[in-house]
Amino acid sequence: MALETQLEETLFGPRSYAFALLAYNGDEPAGFAVYFFSYSTFLARPCLYVEDVFVRSERRGRSVGRALFLEMFRIAKREGCGRVEWNVLDWNAPSIAFYERLGARVQREWLKCSLQIKDLPAEV
């Protein structure tokens, strides 16, 4: 689990690995989005990858998530990205429906692969 100090360093430190958008309702935090840039050799262009979006439960259904995504779409367009990508768990029907309303196509043919650093092959 990430610690607050780790988030501060990697998001807001001298060498940021990702970017954060913060949404407010007046002075009250309403949600956030974290994104970073990847690269597509197929498109020969950068891509914006959405790592995380969170909207406080009492603010859901009030366009906070939509506003966060629209801002990331604007950033992707401004930066010349070829696409915006993110993952969603297959059981999360409300989020899938929300993403489809945004115009996203759920790509069920792609499987996500990951490997934690602690599990790297011994020769690394």
Secondary structure, DSSP 8 states (H G I E B T S, - for coil): ---HHHHHHHHHSSS-SSEEEEEEETTEEEEEEEEEEEEETTTTEEEEEEEEEEE-GGGTTTTHHHHHHHHHHHHHHHTT-SEEE----TT-HHHHHHHHHHT----TT-------GGGS-TT-
